[in-house]
Amino acid sequence: MKLLHAPTSPFVRKVMVVALETGLADRIEIVFNAASPLTRDPALTSLNPLGKIPALVLDDGTVLYDSAVICEYLADLAGDSAIFPTGPARWSALTLQALGDGLLDAAVGNRYENVMRPEALRWPEWSRAQMAKITGALDAIEQSVHTGLIGHTVHHIGLISLGCALGYLDFRYANLQWREGRPAAAEWFAGFDARPAMAATRPRERTA
């Protein structure tokens, strides 16, 4: 299998965490792609018409996207029922995945606004709205740890998504200091981020 990949993408990181957790990482060839919301790369759009990463090319040429689909495929391929549980636990895991992915959508979108858009064209109100989504998601994570919805003994897709989202905030929003006032979320993340699959996939700028 081939994975269109960038080491700074939190959605690619989700896929790599699942690949490592399921023992499938050695079966995946990494293909770097500098996906951009402004430039359509034919090497990427020929596989994913949306021009977004990650995209996974299977051995038979089938292409899967986006991260949620790829993660579920890998878990199914490995027969790992913990990452995508069944029954009521499944809906909890998928809802937490939506929370993490939504946090990332807001954070990545806001970064594009403030890094890629010309300064004279930036829309402060839109940026504030994205930051409000991030704050709301962080407060929900804190509450979910308190209620036990987020625990310390499982590694399902919801927690993987949340872990990658919080890691992205550390990477791109260090000044946000999201841990302040959220001690339960901070404690949970410290433990989850120490998992080998998380440690091996921490985001970094590509140097070559």
Residue, then its C-alpha position, 0 to 999 in steps of 0.5 A: m500500500k502507498l500513503l500520500h503523506a506529509p509529516t506536518s499533517p495531523f490527519v496523516r498522523k491519525v492514519m500513521v498512529v492507527a497503522l502502528e497500533t495495528g502493526l500494519a506500518d511496515r506494509i505501507e510505503i510513504v509517498f511525500n506530497a506537499a498538498s496545498p489548498l491553493t495549488r492542485d497537484p496532478a499527482l494527488t488529484s489523480l488519486n483524490p479529486l479533492g486534492k487532500i491528504p491522506a490518500l491510501v492506494l491499495d495493492d489493487g489500485t483502489v484509492l481510499y480517502d479521507s483519514a476516517v475511511i483509511c483508519e477504519y480500513l486499516a483496523d478492519l484489515a488488521g482485525d483490530s476491534a479495539i480501534f473501532p469498537t462495536g455496539p454503544a461504544r462505537w458511537s461514543a468513539l465516532t463522536l469523539q473522532a468527530l470532536g477531534d476532527g472538528l477541532l483540527d478543521a478549525a485549527v488548520g483553517n485558521r492557520y491557513e487564514n493567518v499564514m496563507r491569506p494576504e494580511a490585507l484580506r484576512w477576516p478577524e471575525w472568521s478567525r475568532a469564530q474558528m478559535a471559539k470552536i477550538t475553545g469549545a472542543l477543548d472544554a468538551i475534552e476536559q469535561s469528557v475526562h471528568t465524566g469518564l467518557i475519555g479514559h486511560t485504558v483504551h485507544h479507540i479512534g476517538l482518542i487517537s483523533l483527540g490526541c492528534a488534535l491536541g498534538y497539532l495545537d502544541f505544534r502550531y498553536a504553542n501560544l494558545q497554552w490550551r492546558e491552562g484551566r484544563p488539568a484533566a485533559a492535560e493529564w490524559f494527553a500526557g499519558f496518551d501522547a507517551r504511547p509509542a505510536m504517538a511518540a513515533t509520529r509527532p509532527r515535524e517540518r520536512t527537512a529534505 
